[in-house]
Amino acid sequence: MSGKHVREAVAHCVATLSGASSGPWHAAAGQLEWTCWETLEHLADDLLTYALRFGLANPSGVPHVPLRISTDRPQGPANVVFGDKAAGPEGLLTVVEACGGLLATVVDSTTSSVLAPHVFGASDPEGFAAMGVVETLVHTYDIAQGLQRDGAPPEDLSKRVLTRLFPDVTVEESAASTLLWATGRLETPARPRRKDWRWYGAPRGLH
């Protein structure tokens, strides 16, 4: 996966969520404890912090970039990125687009052998691109639920991230529904909802 796929995922996010009135943004995002607004801030934060890992001369030598992290409320996400509420949801979507563009540029310009740390284990630029895509797809789905919109992930991108990050998961029905099941968001008669899940970002061949 590459920056192209990050940009496609972010474009899907913007297209899905643009134009929603400001009121529903304070509703819960799907089954999360965060609001739709908070979840979109969290997405921007993910995309930015993934990009920052590859801005270092030696990413593998720095466990995390020591930015100040804060929350707007005790139950909210801990972020370094917060949108300007005066700019409204469209302004926050611009922040997401900018952060996604930064990640796309960084992963495409970083040597494929470079590794950076992640809580699920070190990964390469392709792996971080895939992580950015899956974060974007599933949180767009979460927010769309809160806004009562259709946020189903695109099939092609879902298939790509399942192949790259979820080698333990077999696709059933569609790649989109399988991705939502793999990340604990759906259940089917054959597969109960996952309560504990993770992805595998190790470079190809090391899973």
C-alpha positions as CSV (number, residue, x, y, z in Angstrom):
1,M,0.0,0.0,0.0
2,S,1.1,3.6,-0.6
3,G,0.3,7.2,-0.2
4,K,-2.2,6.9,-3.0
5,H,-4.4,4.6,-0.9
6,V,-4.1,7.0,2.1
7,R,-5.4,9.8,-0.1
8,E,-8.2,7.6,-1.4
9,A,-9.3,6.7,2.1
10,V,-9.3,10.3,3.2
11,A,-11.2,11.4,0.1
12,H,-13.8,8.8,1.0
13,C,-14.0,10.2,4.5
14,V,-14.4,13.8,3.3
15,A,-17.1,12.8,0.7
16,T,-19.0,10.7,3.3
17,L,-19.0,13.3,6.1
18,S,-19.2,16.7,4.2
19,G,-22.3,18.7,4.5
20,A,-23.6,17.3,7.7
21,S,-25.3,19.9,10.0
22,S,-23.4,20.8,13.1
23,G,-25.9,19.4,15.6
24,P,-25.3,15.6,15.1
25,W,-21.5,16.0,15.6
26,H,-22.1,15.9,19.4
27,A,-23.8,12.5,19.1
28,A,-21.9,9.3,19.9
29,A,-19.9,7.9,17.0
30,G,-21.4,4.5,16.5
31,Q,-20.6,2.3,19.5
32,L,-17.7,4.5,20.7
33,E,-17.7,6.6,23.8
34,W,-16.5,9.5,21.8
35,T,-18.6,12.0,19.9
36,C,-18.5,12.3,16.1
37,W,-16.4,15.4,16.5
38,E,-13.9,13.8,18.9
39,T,-13.6,10.7,16.7
40,L,-12.7,12.9,13.7
41,E,-10.1,14.7,15.8
42,H,-8.7,11.3,16.8
43,L,-8.5,10.3,13.2
44,A,-6.6,13.5,12.3
45,D,-4.3,12.8,15.3
46,D,-3.6,9.2,14.1
47,L,-2.7,10.4,10.6
48,L,-0.4,13.1,11.8
49,T,1.4,11.1,14.5
50,Y,2.0,8.2,12.0
51,A,3.6,10.7,9.6
52,L,5.8,12.2,12.3
53,R,7.4,8.8,13.0
54,F,9.1,9.0,9.6
55,G,10.3,12.5,10.0
56,L,13.0,11.3,12.3
57,A,16.6,10.5,11.1
58,N,16.3,7.2,13.0
59,P,12.6,6.3,13.6
60,S,13.3,3.0,15.2
61,G,15.5,4.6,17.9
62,V,12.7,6.8,19.2
63,P,9.7,5.0,20.9
64,H,7.4,8.0,20.4
65,V,7.6,11.6,19.5
66,P,7.2,13.4,22.8
67,L,4.4,15.8,22.1
68,R,2.1,17.2,24.8
69,I,-1.1,15.1,24.8
70,S,-4.4,16.4,26.3
71,T,-8.1,15.8,26.3
72,D,-11.1,18.1,26.2
73,R,-13.0,16.0,28.7
74,P,-12.1,12.9,30.8
75,Q,-13.8,10.5,28.5
76,G,-12.5,12.0,25.3
77,P,-9.6,10.9,23.2
78,A,-6.1,11.9,24.2
79,N,-4.8,13.9,21.2
80,V,-2.2,16.4,20.0
81,V,-4.6,17.6,17.3
82,F,-7.8,19.5,18.0
83,G,-10.0,21.3,15.4
84,D,-11.0,24.9,15.7
85,K,-14.7,24.6,16.6
86,A,-15.3,28.0,15.0
87,A,-14.4,26.5,11.6
88,G,-17.1,23.8,12.1
89,P,-17.1,20.2,10.8
90,E,-15.9,21.3,7.3
91,G,-12.8,22.9,8.9
92,L,-12.1,19.7,10.9
93,L,-12.4,17.7,7.7
94,T,-9.8,20.0,6.2
95,V,-7.5,19.2,9.1
96,V,-8.0,15.5,8.4
97,E,-7.3,16.0,4.7
98,A,-4.1,17.9,5.5
99,C,-2.9,15.2,8.0
100,G,-3.7,12.4,5.6
101,G,-1.8,14.2,2.8
102,L,1.2,14.5,5.0
103,L,1.2,10.8,5.8
104,A,0.8,10.0,2.1
105,T,3.7,12.1,1.2
106,V,5.9,10.8,4.0
107,V,5.3,7.1,3.3
108,D,6.0,7.5,-0.4
109,S,9.2,9.3,0.2
110,T,10.6,7.0,2.9
111,T,12.9,4.1,2.0
112,S,10.8,0.8,2.3
113,S,13.4,-0.8,4.6
114,V,12.9,1.9,7.3
115,L,11.0,0.7,10.4
116,A,9.2,2.8,13.0
117,P,7.7,1.7,16.3
118,H,4.1,1.0,16.9
119,V,2.2,-0.5,19.9
120,F,1.5,-3.6,17.8
121,G,5.2,-3.9,16.7
122,A,7.5,-2.1,14.3
123,S,6.3,-1.5,10.8
124,D,7.5,-0.1,7.5
125,P,6.1,2.8,5.4
126,E,3.7,0.5,3.6
127,G,2.4,-0.8,6.9
128,F,1.9,2.7,8.3
129,A,0.1,3.6,5.1
130,A,-2.2,0.6,5.6
131,M,-2.7,1.6,9.3
132,G,-3.7,5.1,8.2
133,V,-6.2,3.6,5.7
134,V,-7.8,1.3,8.2
135,E,-8.1,4.1,10.9
136,T,-9.7,6.3,8.3
137,L,-12.2,3.7,7.0
138,V,-13.4,2.4,10.4
139,H,-13.6,5.8,12.0
140,T,-15.5,7.2,9.0
141,Y,-17.9,4.3,9.5
142,D,-18.2,5.1,13.2
143,I,-18.9,8.8,12.6
144,A,-21.3,8.1,9.7
145,Q,-23.4,6.0,12.1
146,G,-23.6,8.9,14.5
147,L,-24.6,11.2,11.7
148,Q,-27.0,8.6,10.3
149,R,-25.2,8.3,7.0
150,D,-23.9,5.4,4.9
151,G,-20.2,5.0,5.8
152,A,-19.5,1.6,4.4
153,P,-15.8,1.3,3.5
154,P,-14.8,1.0,-0.2
155,E,-14.4,-2.6,-1.2
156,D,-11.0,-2.2,-2.8
157,L,-9.4,-0.4,0.1
158,S,-10.9,-2.9,2.5
159,K,-9.5,-5.8,0.6
160,R,-6.0,-4.2,0.6
161,V,-5.9,-3.5,4.3
162,L,-7.2,-6.9,5.2
163,T,-4.4,-8.5,3.1
164,R,-1.7,-6.2,4.6
165,L,-2.8,-6.0,8.3
166,F,-5.2,-8.9,9.0
167,P,-3.6,-12.1,7.6
168,D,-5.5,-14.1,10.2
169,V,-8.9,-13.0,8.9
170,T,-10.8,-14.8,6.1
171,V,-12.9,-12.6,3.9
172,E,-16.6,-13.6,4.0
173,E,-19.4,-11.9,2.1
174,S,-17.6,-8.7,1.3
175,A,-14.2,-7.2,2.2
176,A,-15.9,-4.1,3.6
177,S,-18.1,-6.1,6.0
178,T,-15.2,-8.4,6.9
179,L,-13.0,-5.3,7.8
180,L,-15.8,-4.0,10.0
181,W,-16.1,-7.4,11.7
182,A,-12.2,-7.7,12.0
183,T,-12.2,-4.3,13.9
184,G,-15.0,-5.2,16.3
185,R,-17.8,-3.3,14.6
186,L,-20.1,-6.0,13.2
187,E,-21.2,-9.5,14.1
188,T,-22.7,-12.1,11.8
189,P,-24.5,-15.4,12.6
190,A,-21.3,-17.3,11.9
191,R,-18.9,-14.8,13.5
192,P,-19.6,-13.2,16.9
193,R,-18.5,-9.6,17.4
194,R,-14.8,-9.4,18.2
195,K,-14.1,-7.9,21.7
196,D,-10.3,-8.1,21.4
197,W,-8.6,-7.5,18.1
198,R,-5.4,-6.2,16.6
199,W,-3.7,-5.8,13.3
200,Y,-0.2,-7.1,12.2
201,G,1.9,-4.4,10.8
202,A,5.2,-6.3,10.5
203,P,6.8,-6.0,7.1
204,R,5.6,-8.6,4.5
205,G,7.3,-11.9,5.1
206,L,7.6,-11.4,8.8
207,H,4.0,-12.1,9.9
